[in-house]
Amino acid sequence: MMTRKHFEMVAAAVANITMRSDRWLVANMLANSFENDNPRFDRDRFIAACRPTEGADELRRLGKPGEEYSSILP
């Protein structure tokens, strides 16, 4: 089973994908797999970690409808 450290390493690698649409697709595909593997996996936190170069407004705009990222943003 993957640990938080592993998820952080994967998110950091995904964050280096320069094309936003590709980064979004890869992050969501990985999140789908991680959710199936680990019931405690925090999808929103992982997705946000995959896009550190995006601004807070961009995170809120691109997030799933009805979900807030304010709890994980500085």
PDB file of N, CA, C and O in Angstrom:
ATOM      1  N   MET A   1       0.839  -1.178   0.000  1.00  0.00           N
ATOM      2  CA  MET A   1       0.000   0.000   0.000  1.00  0.00           C
ATOM      3  C   MET A   1       0.889   1.248   0.000  1.00  0.00           C
ATOM      4  O   MET A   1       1.939   1.291   0.641  1.00  0.00           O
ATOM      5  N   MET A   2       0.438   2.238  -0.727  1.00  0.00           N
ATOM      6  CA  MET A   2       1.203   3.477  -0.797  1.00  0.00           C
ATOM      7  C   MET A   2       0.970   4.316   0.460  1.00  0.00           C
ATOM      8  O   MET A   2      -0.101   4.281   1.067  1.00  0.00           O
ATOM      9  N   THR A   3       1.980   5.051   0.819  1.00  0.00           N
ATOM     10  CA  THR A   3       1.897   5.926   1.992  1.00  0.00           C
ATOM     11  C   THR A   3       1.767   7.376   1.534  1.00  0.00           C
ATOM     12  O   THR A   3       1.854   7.669   0.341  1.00  0.00           O
ATOM     13  N   ARG A   4       1.559   8.278   2.486  1.00  0.00           N
ATOM     14  CA  ARG A   4       1.472   9.701   2.186  1.00  0.00           C
ATOM     15  C   ARG A   4       2.712  10.167   1.426  1.00  0.00           C
ATOM     16  O   ARG A   4       2.620  10.966   0.494  1.00  0.00           O
ATOM     17  N   LYS A   5       3.861   9.660   1.836  1.00  0.00           N
ATOM     18  CA  LYS A   5       5.120  10.029   1.188  1.00  0.00           C
ATOM     19  C   LYS A   5       5.091   9.674  -0.304  1.00  0.00           C
ATOM     20  O   LYS A   5       5.554  10.451  -1.139  1.00  0.00           O
ATOM     21  N   HIS A   6       4.551   8.512  -0.629  1.00  0.00           N
ATOM     22  CA  HIS A   6       4.449   8.087  -2.025  1.00  0.00           C
ATOM     23  C   HIS A   6       3.498   8.996  -2.805  1.00  0.00           C
ATOM     24  O   HIS A   6       3.806   9.419  -3.920  1.00  0.00           O
ATOM     25  N   PHE A   7       2.337   9.292  -2.205  1.00  0.00           N
ATOM     26  CA  PHE A   7       1.372  10.161  -2.875  1.00  0.00           C
ATOM     27  C   PHE A   7       1.977  11.540  -3.118  1.00  0.00           C
ATOM     28  O   PHE A   7       1.746  12.141  -4.167  1.00  0.00           O
ATOM     29  N   GLU A   8       2.743  12.042  -2.167  1.00  0.00           N
ATOM     30  CA  GLU A   8       3.385  13.354  -2.317  1.00  0.00           C
ATOM     31  C   GLU A   8       4.402  13.338  -3.452  1.00  0.00           C
ATOM     32  O   GLU A   8       4.504  14.301  -4.212  1.00  0.00           O
ATOM     33  N   MET A   9       5.155  12.246  -3.566  1.00  0.00           N
ATOM     34  CA  MET A   9       6.131  12.137  -4.652  1.00  0.00           C
ATOM     35  C   MET A   9       5.433  12.104  -6.011  1.00  0.00           C
ATOM     36  O   MET A   9       5.887  12.744  -6.960  1.00  0.00           O
ATOM     37  N   VAL A  10       4.344  11.369  -6.104  1.00  0.00           N
ATOM     38  CA  VAL A  10       3.602  11.280  -7.362  1.00  0.00           C
ATOM     39  C   VAL A  10       3.002  12.646  -7.709  1.00  0.00           C
ATOM     40  O   VAL A  10       3.071  13.081  -8.859  1.00  0.00           O
ATOM     41  N   ALA A  11       2.418  13.318  -6.724  1.00  0.00           N
ATOM     42  CA  ALA A  11       1.820  14.634  -6.965  1.00  0.00           C
ATOM     43  C   ALA A  11       2.877  15.633  -7.430  1.00  0.00           C
ATOM     44  O   ALA A  11       2.612  16.443  -8.318  1.00  0.00           O
ATOM     45  N   ALA A  12       4.055  15.585  -6.847  1.00  0.00           N
ATOM     46  CA  ALA A  12       5.136  16.486  -7.254  1.00  0.00           C
ATOM     47  C   ALA A  12       5.538  16.230  -8.701  1.00  0.00           C
ATOM     48  O   ALA A  12       5.825  17.168  -9.444  1.00  0.00           O
ATOM     49  N   ALA A  13       5.559  14.976  -9.097  1.00  0.00           N
ATOM     50  CA  ALA A  13       5.903  14.628 -10.478  1.00  0.00           C
ATOM     51  C   ALA A  13       4.809  15.117 -11.432  1.00  0.00           C
ATOM     52  O   ALA A  13       5.114  15.667 -12.490  1.00  0.00           O
ATOM     53  N   VAL A  14       3.566  14.925 -11.071  1.00  0.00           N
ATOM     54  CA  VAL A  14       2.451  15.367 -11.915  1.00  0.00           C
ATOM     55  C   VAL A  14       2.470  16.889 -12.046  1.00  0.00           C
ATOM     56  O   VAL A  14       2.174  17.430 -13.111  1.00  0.00           O
ATOM     57  N   ALA A  15       2.817  17.569 -10.968  1.00  0.00           N
ATOM     58  CA  ALA A  15       2.853  19.038 -10.983  1.00  0.00           C
ATOM     59  C   ALA A  15       3.849  19.580 -12.001  1.00  0.00           C
ATOM     60  O   ALA A  15       3.747  20.737 -12.410  1.00  0.00           O
ATOM     61  N   ASN A  16       4.806  18.763 -12.414  1.00  0.00           N
ATOM     62  CA  ASN A  16       5.799  19.187 -13.399  1.00  0.00           C
ATOM     63  C   ASN A  16       5.310  19.081 -14.837  1.00  0.00           C
ATOM     64  O   ASN A  16       6.007  19.505 -15.759  1.00  0.00           O
ATOM     65  N   ILE A  17       4.132  18.526 -15.036  1.00  0.00           N
ATOM     66  CA  ILE A  17       3.564  18.451 -16.385  1.00  0.00           C
ATOM     67  C   ILE A  17       3.132  19.872 -16.767  1.00  0.00           C
ATOM     68  O   ILE A  17       2.293  20.476 -16.099  1.00  0.00           O
ATOM     69  N   THR A  18       3.705  20.381 -17.825  1.00  0.00           N
ATOM     70  CA  THR A  18       3.477  21.788 -18.157  1.00  0.00           C
ATOM     71  C   THR A  18       2.128  22.075 -18.787  1.00  0.00           C
ATOM     72  O   THR A  18       1.565  23.145 -18.557  1.00  0.00           O
ATOM     73  N   MET A  19       1.601  21.169 -19.561  1.00  0.00           N
ATOM     74  CA  MET A  19       0.308  21.410 -20.194  1.00  0.00           C
ATOM     75  C   MET A  19      -0.813  21.137 -19.185  1.00  0.00           C
ATOM     76  O   MET A  19      -0.972  20.016 -18.702  1.00  0.00           O
ATOM     77  N   ARG A  20      -1.570  22.164 -18.885  1.00  0.00           N
ATOM     78  CA  ARG A  20      -2.584  22.071 -17.834  1.00  0.00           C
ATOM     79  C   ARG A  20      -3.588  20.948 -18.083  1.00  0.00           C
ATOM     80  O   ARG A  20      -3.932  20.215 -17.156  1.00  0.00           O
ATOM     81  N   SER A  21      -4.061  20.803 -19.317  1.00  0.00           N
ATOM     82  CA  SER A  21      -5.057  19.764 -19.597  1.00  0.00           C
ATOM     83  C   SER A  21      -4.478  18.373 -19.363  1.00  0.00           C
ATOM     84  O   SER A  21      -5.173  17.497 -18.848  1.00  0.00           O
ATOM     85  N   ASP A  22      -3.224  18.159 -19.732  1.00  0.00           N
ATOM     86  CA  ASP A  22      -2.573  16.870 -19.491  1.00  0.00           C
ATOM     87  C   ASP A  22      -2.377  16.633 -17.998  1.00  0.00           C
ATOM     88  O   ASP A  22      -2.591  15.527 -17.501  1.00  0.00           O
ATOM     89  N   ARG A  23      -1.968  17.682 -17.287  1.00  0.00           N
ATOM     90  CA  ARG A  23      -1.762  17.559 -15.839  1.00  0.00           C
ATOM     91  C   ARG A  23      -3.075  17.197 -15.146  1.00  0.00           C
ATOM     92  O   ARG A  23      -3.107  16.337 -14.266  1.00  0.00           O
ATOM     93  N   TRP A  24      -4.156  17.862 -15.553  1.00  0.00           N
ATOM     94  CA  TRP A  24      -5.475  17.598 -14.974  1.00  0.00           C
ATOM     95  C   TRP A  24      -5.907  16.162 -15.250  1.00  0.00           C
ATOM     96  O   TRP A  24      -6.400  15.476 -14.354  1.00  0.00           O
ATOM     97  N   LEU A  25      -5.726  15.710 -16.479  1.00  0.00           N
ATOM     98  CA  LEU A  25      -6.111  14.351 -16.860  1.00  0.00           C
ATOM     99  C   LEU A  25      -5.319  13.313 -16.075  1.00  0.00           C
ATOM    100  O   LEU A  25      -5.902  12.385 -15.516  1.00  0.00           O
ATOM    101  N   VAL A  26      -4.007  13.457 -16.028  1.00  0.00           N
ATOM    102  CA  VAL A  26      -3.155  12.500 -15.312  1.00  0.00           C
ATOM    103  C   VAL A  26      -3.494  12.489 -13.821  1.00  0.00           C
ATOM    104  O   VAL A  26      -3.603  11.424 -13.214  1.00  0.00           O
ATOM    105  N   ALA A  27      -3.658  13.665 -13.238  1.00  0.00           N
ATOM    106  CA  ALA A  27      -3.973  13.742 -11.809  1.00  0.00           C
ATOM    107  C   ALA A  27      -5.281  13.022 -11.506  1.00  0.00           C
ATOM    108  O   ALA A  27      -5.367  12.294 -10.517  1.00  0.00           O
ATOM    109  N   ASN A  28      -6.285  13.211 -12.329  1.00  0.00           N
ATOM    110  CA  ASN A  28      -7.576  12.563 -12.088  1.00  0.00           C
ATOM    111  C   ASN A  28      -7.540  11.062 -12.341  1.00  0.00           C
ATOM    112  O   ASN A  28      -8.183  10.296 -11.624  1.00  0.00           O
ATOM    113  N   MET A  29      -6.799  10.642 -13.345  1.00  0.00           N
ATOM    114  CA  MET A  29      -6.671   9.199 -13.598  1.00  0.00           C
ATOM    115  C   MET A  29      -5.959   8.508 -12.433  1.00  0.00           C
ATOM    116  O   MET A  29      -6.360   7.428 -11.999  1.00  0.00           O
ATOM    117  N   LEU A  30      -4.905   9.143 -11.939  1.00  0.00           N
ATOM    118  CA  LEU A  30      -4.201   8.575 -10.781  1.00  0.00           C
ATOM    119  C   LEU A  30      -5.091   8.583  -9.552  1.00  0.00           C
ATOM    120  O   LEU A  30      -5.133   7.607  -8.802  1.00  0.00           O
ATOM    121  N   ALA A  31      -5.809   9.690  -9.342  1.00  0.00           N
ATOM    122  CA  ALA A  31      -6.697   9.777  -8.180  1.00  0.00           C
ATOM    123  C   ALA A  31      -7.757   8.683  -8.210  1.00  0.00           C
ATOM    124  O   ALA A  31      -8.094   8.122  -7.167  1.00  0.00           O
ATOM    125  N   ASN A  32      -8.285   8.373  -9.386  1.00  0.00           N
ATOM    126  CA  ASN A  32      -9.264   7.287  -9.498  1.00  0.00           C
ATOM    127  C   ASN A  32      -8.664   5.968  -9.021  1.00  0.00           C
ATOM    128  O   ASN A  32      -9.295   5.224  -8.271  1.00  0.00           O
ATOM    129  N   SER A  33      -7.450   5.688  -9.459  1.00  0.00           N
ATOM    130  CA  SER A  33      -6.777   4.444  -9.060  1.00  0.00           C
ATOM    131  C   SER A  33      -6.472   4.432  -7.563  1.00  0.00           C
ATOM    132  O   SER A  33      -6.676   3.425  -6.885  1.00  0.00           O
ATOM    133  N   PHE A  34      -5.980   5.565  -7.060  1.00  0.00           N
ATOM    134  CA  PHE A  34      -5.616   5.640  -5.637  1.00  0.00           C
ATOM    135  C   PHE A  34      -6.848   5.489  -4.743  1.00  0.00           C
ATOM    136  O   PHE A  34      -6.766   4.879  -3.678  1.00  0.00           O
ATOM    137  N   GLU A  35      -7.988   6.042  -5.169  1.00  0.00           N
ATOM    138  CA  GLU A  35      -9.222   5.905  -4.395  1.00  0.00           C
ATOM    139  C   GLU A  35      -9.650   4.442  -4.297  1.00  0.00           C
ATOM    140  O   GLU A  35     -10.121   3.993  -3.252  1.00  0.00           O
ATOM    141  N   ASN A  36      -9.483   3.709  -5.390  1.00  0.00           N
ATOM    142  CA  ASN A  36      -9.846   2.290  -5.386  1.00  0.00           C
ATOM    143  C   ASN A  36      -8.924   1.471  -4.495  1.00  0.00           C
ATOM    144  O   ASN A  36      -9.337   0.463  -3.922  1.00  0.00           O
ATOM    145  N   ASP A  37      -7.674   1.907  -4.382  1.00  0.00           N
ATOM    146  CA  ASP A  37      -6.673   1.180  -3.606  1.00  0.00           C
ATOM    147  C   ASP A  37      -6.693   1.522  -2.126  1.00  0.00           C
ATOM    148  O   ASP A  37      -6.393   0.673  -1.287  1.00  0.00           O
ATOM    149  N   ASN A  38      -7.044   2.762  -1.799  1.00  0.00           N
ATOM    150  CA  ASN A  38      -6.940   3.228  -0.420  1.00  0.00           C
ATOM    151  C   ASN A  38      -8.195   4.014  -0.036  1.00  0.00           C
ATOM    152  O   ASN A  38      -8.397   5.123  -0.532  1.00  0.00           O
ATOM    153  N   PRO A  39      -9.040   3.463   0.835  1.00  0.00           N
ATOM    154  CA  PRO A  39     -10.287   4.147   1.207  1.00  0.00           C
ATOM    155  C   PRO A  39     -10.054   5.470   1.942  1.00  0.00           C
ATOM    156  O   PRO A  39     -10.957   6.305   1.999  1.00  0.00           O
ATOM    157  N   ARG A  40      -8.882   5.669   2.493  1.00  0.00           N
ATOM    158  CA  ARG A  40      -8.582   6.913   3.207  1.00  0.00           C
ATOM    159  C   ARG A  40      -7.928   7.968   2.316  1.00  0.00           C
ATOM    160  O   ARG A  40      -7.592   9.055   2.786  1.00  0.00           O
ATOM    161  N   PHE A  41      -7.748   7.656   1.051  1.00  0.00           N
ATOM    162  CA  PHE A  41      -7.121   8.580   0.109  1.00  0.00           C
ATOM    163  C   PHE A  41      -7.961   9.847  -0.012  1.00  0.00           C
ATOM    164  O   PHE A  41      -9.178   9.776  -0.185  1.00  0.00           O
ATOM    165  N   ASP A  42      -7.311  11.005   0.078  1.00  0.00           N
ATOM    166  CA  ASP A  42      -7.981  12.307  -0.008  1.00  0.00           C
ATOM    167  C   ASP A  42      -7.788  12.863  -1.427  1.00  0.00           C
ATOM    168  O   ASP A  42      -6.770  13.480  -1.741  1.00  0.00           O
ATOM    169  N   ARG A  43      -8.774  12.628  -2.250  1.00  0.00           N
ATOM    170  CA  ARG A  43      -8.704  13.011  -3.660  1.00  0.00           C
ATOM    171  C   ARG A  43      -8.474  14.510  -3.834  1.00  0.00           C
ATOM    172  O   ARG A  43      -7.610  14.919  -4.610  1.00  0.00           O
ATOM    173  N   ASP A  44      -9.233  15.319  -3.124  1.00  0.00           N
ATOM    174  CA  ASP A  44      -9.123  16.773  -3.276  1.00  0.00           C
ATOM    175  C   ASP A  44      -7.736  17.280  -2.911  1.00  0.00           C
ATOM    176  O   ASP A  44      -7.181  18.145  -3.588  1.00  0.00           O
ATOM    177  N   ARG A  45      -7.199  16.749  -1.866  1.00  0.00           N
ATOM    178  CA  ARG A  45      -5.860  17.157  -1.431  1.00  0.00           C
ATOM    179  C   ARG A  45      -4.809  16.763  -2.481  1.00  0.00           C
ATOM    180  O   ARG A  45      -3.894  17.531  -2.777  1.00  0.00           O
ATOM    181  N   PHE A  46      -4.956  15.571  -3.026  1.00  0.00           N
ATOM    182  CA  PHE A  46      -4.018  15.104  -4.046  1.00  0.00           C
ATOM    183  C   PHE A  46      -4.105  15.968  -5.305  1.00  0.00           C
ATOM    184  O   PHE A  46      -3.081  16.395  -5.838  1.00  0.00           O
ATOM    185  N   ILE A  47      -5.321  16.224  -5.779  1.00  0.00           N
ATOM    186  CA  ILE A  47      -5.502  17.034  -6.979  1.00  0.00           C
ATOM    187  C   ILE A  47      -4.884  18.416  -6.779  1.00  0.00           C
ATOM    188  O   ILE A  47      -4.188  18.921  -7.659  1.00  0.00           O
ATOM    189  N   ALA A  48      -5.135  19.018  -5.641  1.00  0.00           N
ATOM    190  CA  ALA A  48      -4.573  20.338  -5.355  1.00  0.00           C
ATOM    191  C   ALA A  48      -3.046  20.283  -5.336  1.00  0.00           C
ATOM    192  O   ALA A  48      -2.385  21.206  -5.812  1.00  0.00           O
ATOM    193  N   ALA A  49      -2.494  19.224  -4.799  1.00  0.00           N
ATOM    194  CA  ALA A  49      -1.032  19.088  -4.735  1.00  0.00           C
ATOM    195  C   ALA A  49      -0.426  18.893  -6.123  1.00  0.00           C
ATOM    196  O   ALA A  49       0.749  19.193  -6.337  1.00  0.00           O
ATOM    197  N   CYS A  50      -1.204  18.405  -7.041  1.00  0.00           N
ATOM    198  CA  CYS A  50      -0.716  18.202  -8.402  1.00  0.00           C
ATOM    199  C   CYS A  50      -0.655  19.499  -9.199  1.00  0.00           C
ATOM    200  O   CYS A  50      -0.116  19.518 -10.305  1.00  0.00           O
ATOM    201  N   ARG A  51      -1.197  20.578  -8.653  1.00  0.00           N
ATOM    202  CA  ARG A  51      -1.255  21.838  -9.397  1.00  0.00           C
ATOM    203  C   ARG A  51      -0.738  23.013  -8.571  1.00  0.00           C
ATOM    204  O   ARG A  51      -1.447  24.010  -8.435  1.00  0.00           O
ATOM    205  N   PRO A  52       0.440  22.935  -8.028  1.00  0.00           N
ATOM    206  CA  PRO A  52       0.893  24.009  -7.151  1.00  0.00           C
ATOM    207  C   PRO A  52       1.125  25.327  -7.869  1.00  0.00           C
ATOM    208  O   PRO A  52       1.158  26.377  -7.228  1.00  0.00           O
ATOM    209  N   THR A  53       1.284  25.296  -9.174  1.00  0.00           N
ATOM    210  CA  THR A  53       1.526  26.540  -9.898  1.00  0.00           C
ATOM    211  C   THR A  53       0.230  27.264 -10.230  1.00  0.00           C
ATOM    212  O   THR A  53       0.261  28.411 -10.675  1.00  0.00           O
ATOM    213  N   GLU A  54      -0.894  26.618 -10.022  1.00  0.00           N
ATOM    214  CA  GLU A  54      -2.178  27.255 -10.278  1.00  0.00           C
ATOM    215  C   GLU A  54      -2.522  28.164  -9.101  1.00  0.00           C
ATOM    216  O   GLU A  54      -2.212  27.833  -7.956  1.00  0.00           O
ATOM    217  N   GLY A  55      -3.147  29.286  -9.362  1.00  0.00           N
ATOM    218  CA  GLY A  55      -3.567  30.194  -8.302  1.00  0.00           C
ATOM    219  C   GLY A  55      -4.785  29.669  -7.572  1.00  0.00           C
ATOM    220  O   GLY A  55      -5.433  28.733  -8.040  1.00  0.00           O
ATOM    221  N   ALA A  56      -5.102  30.252  -6.442  1.00  0.00           N
ATOM    222  CA  ALA A  56      -6.243  29.827  -5.628  1.00  0.00           C
ATOM    223  C   ALA A  56      -7.545  29.922  -6.417  1.00  0.00           C
ATOM    224  O   ALA A  56      -8.392  29.034  -6.320  1.00  0.00           O
ATOM    225  N   ASP A  57      -7.712  30.992  -7.200  1.00  0.00           N
ATOM    226  CA  ASP A  57      -8.930  31.135  -8.001  1.00  0.00           C
ATOM    227  C   ASP A  57      -9.036  30.033  -9.038  1.00  0.00           C
ATOM    228  O   ASP A  57     -10.123  29.518  -9.301  1.00  0.00           O
ATOM    229  N   GLU A  58      -7.903  29.675  -9.626  1.00  0.00           N
ATOM    230  CA  GLU A  58      -7.886  28.621 -10.631  1.00  0.00           C
ATOM    231  C   GLU A  58      -8.243  27.276 -10.002  1.00  0.00           C
ATOM    232  O   GLU A  58      -8.971  26.488 -10.604  1.00  0.00           O
ATOM    233  N   LEU A  59      -7.747  27.010  -8.817  1.00  0.00           N
ATOM    234  CA  LEU A  59      -8.082  25.761  -8.135  1.00  0.00           C
ATOM    235  C   LEU A  59      -9.581  25.674  -7.878  1.00  0.00           C
ATOM    236  O   LEU A  59     -10.193  24.628  -8.097  1.00  0.00           O
ATOM    237  N   ARG A  60     -10.160  26.748  -7.424  1.00  0.00           N
ATOM    238  CA  ARG A  60     -11.606  26.746  -7.157  1.00  0.00           C
ATOM    239  C   ARG A  60     -12.396  26.581  -8.448  1.00  0.00           C
ATOM    240  O   ARG A  60     -13.394  25.861  -8.478  1.00  0.00           O
ATOM    241  N   ARG A  61     -11.956  27.243  -9.514  1.00  0.00           N
ATOM    242  CA  ARG A  61     -12.658  27.179 -10.789  1.00  0.00           C
ATOM    243  C   ARG A  61     -12.599  25.781 -11.397  1.00  0.00           C
ATOM    244  O   ARG A  61     -13.587  25.309 -11.959  1.00  0.00           O
ATOM    245  N   LEU A  62     -11.457  25.123 -11.291  1.00  0.00           N
ATOM    246  CA  LEU A  62     -11.287  23.815 -11.917  1.00  0.00           C
ATOM    247  C   LEU A  62     -11.730  22.653 -11.037  1.00  0.00           C
ATOM    248  O   LEU A  62     -11.809  21.520 -11.513  1.00  0.00           O
ATOM    249  N   GLY A  63     -12.016  22.905  -9.786  1.00  0.00           N
ATOM    250  CA  GLY A  63     -12.411  21.833  -8.869  1.00  0.00           C
ATOM    251  C   GLY A  63     -13.749  21.228  -9.254  1.00  0.00           C
ATOM    252  O   GLY A  63     -14.483  21.772 -10.079  1.00  0.00           O
ATOM    253  N   LYS A  64     -14.047  20.104  -8.648  1.00  0.00           N
ATOM    254  CA  LYS A  64     -15.320  19.463  -8.924  1.00  0.00           C
ATOM    255  C   LYS A  64     -16.453  20.375  -8.452  1.00  0.00           C
ATOM    256  O   LYS A  64     -16.299  21.043  -7.430  1.00  0.00           O
ATOM    257  N   PRO A  65     -17.571  20.426  -9.151  1.00  0.00           N
ATOM    258  CA  PRO A  65     -18.674  21.299  -8.765  1.00  0.00           C
ATOM    259  C   PRO A  65     -19.116  21.041  -7.329  1.00  0.00           C
ATOM    260  O   PRO A  65     -19.284  19.898  -6.905  1.00  0.00           O
ATOM    261  N   GLY A  66     -19.297  22.122  -6.602  1.00  0.00           N
ATOM    262  CA  GLY A  66     -19.771  22.021  -5.224  1.00  0.00           C
ATOM    263  C   GLY A  66     -18.692  21.782  -4.202  1.00  0.00           C
ATOM    264  O   GLY A  66     -18.981  21.728  -3.006  1.00  0.00           O
ATOM    265  N   GLU A  67     -17.456  21.639  -4.634  1.00  0.00           N
ATOM    266  CA  GLU A  67     -16.378  21.380  -3.680  1.00  0.00           C
ATOM    267  C   GLU A  67     -15.512  22.614  -3.509  1.00  0.00           C
ATOM    268  O   GLU A  67     -15.240  23.329  -4.474  1.00  0.00           O
ATOM    269  N   GLU A  68     -15.086  22.858  -2.303  1.00  0.00           N
ATOM    270  CA  GLU A  68     -14.239  23.999  -1.981  1.00  0.00           C
ATOM    271  C   GLU A  68     -12.837  23.509  -1.668  1.00  0.00           C
ATOM    272  O   GLU A  68     -12.662  22.455  -1.057  1.00  0.00           O
ATOM    273  N   TYR A  69     -11.862  24.259  -2.078  1.00  0.00           N
ATOM    274  CA  TYR A  69     -10.486  23.932  -1.758  1.00  0.00           C
ATOM    275  C   TYR A  69      -9.923  24.872  -0.689  1.00  0.00           C
ATOM    276  O   TYR A  69      -8.731  24.828  -0.385  1.00  0.00           O
ATOM    277  N   SER A  70     -10.779  25.717  -0.122  1.00  0.00           N
ATOM    278  CA  SER A  70     -10.306  26.722   0.818  1.00  0.00           C
ATOM    279  C   SER A  70      -9.608  26.119   2.016  1.00  0.00           C
ATOM    280  O   SER A  70      -8.725  26.761   2.587  1.00  0.00           O
ATOM    281  N   SER A  71      -9.964  24.919   2.420  1.00  0.00           N
ATOM    282  CA  SER A  71      -9.332  24.305   3.595  1.00  0.00           C
ATOM    283  C   SER A  71      -7.899  23.859   3.336  1.00  0.00           C
ATOM    284  O   SER A  71      -7.157  23.605   4.284  1.00  0.00           O
ATOM    285  N   ILE A  72      -7.494  23.759   2.070  1.00  0.00           N
ATOM    286  CA  ILE A  72      -6.136  23.303   1.784  1.00  0.00           C
ATOM    287  C   ILE A  72      -5.268  24.391   1.178  1.00  0.00           C
ATOM    288  O   ILE A  72      -4.076  24.191   0.945  1.00  0.00           O
ATOM    289  N   LEU A  73      -5.880  25.555   0.922  1.00  0.00           N
ATOM    290  CA  LEU A  73      -5.128  26.657   0.344  1.00  0.00           C
ATOM    291  C   LEU A  73      -4.579  27.551   1.441  1.00  0.00           C
ATOM    292  O   LEU A  73      -5.210  27.720   2.485  1.00  0.00           O
ATOM    293  N   PRO A  74      -3.388  28.132   1.204  1.00  0.00           N
ATOM    294  CA  PRO A  74      -2.825  29.023   2.219  1.00  0.00           C
ATOM    295  C   PRO A  74      -3.644  30.274   2.395  1.00  0.00           C
ATOM    296  O   PRO A  74      -3.301  31.127   3.214  1.00  0.00           O
TER     297      PRO A  74
END
